Structure formats: structure tokens, C-alpha cells
Amino acid sequence: MIVTKSKKDGVIILTLDGKLGITTSSQLQEVIEEALKEDYEVVLDFKRLNCISSAGLWVLFMEDKSARTKGKKLKLKNVSKEIMETFYTTGFQDLLTFV
């Protein structure tokens, strides 16, 4: 998975490209933790993400929880229908913020 970071209008956008699974979830965790240290809103852009595993879901859940303790929250955008089905199947659609 490739994560591209950009900043625009007070927002850090992390664009995910590829598969978010057990071998890439720790990479995303590190990138999100670094982004949360900055005084910006953090948005994860899923437009190029084609697969997510339970390890990826766990990282999103834990990092969103961490963000909320700092008065922030992660936002997910451009989530494909297939990946959204994974969120619904696992119940994560109610735990995360989609824009």
C-alpha cells in the first residue's frame, strides 16, 4: 500500500493506494499518528484503496479512538461500495466518520 500525504486548507489528506491488510496496517498506523500530532483535521481518502482486512479495520478504529481523545476525529472519504460493505458487515459504519 502507498500512502500519499497532502495538506490543503487546514486538512491533512492521506490518500491510500492498494490493499490495507496485516502487512500494511502498521505503516498506516504510523502515518496517522504523525498526522494527528499536527494541528490539522485528518481525512483518509480511499479512492484508490481496493481491499481492507480486519487488521486495517482495527487500525482505523484505534486511531480514530486516539484522535477523539485529542478532540479530533478521522474522516474517511471516497469509500468504494465494496469496502463500505465491509464496514457494514462488521458494524464499523457506526464507529467511524464518513464524508
Secondary structure, 3 states (H helix, E strand, C coil): CEEEEEEECCEEEEEEEEEECCCCHHHHHHHHHHHHHCCCEEEEEEEEEEEECHHHHHHHHHHHHHHHHCCCCEEEECCCHHHHHHHHHHCHHHCCEEC
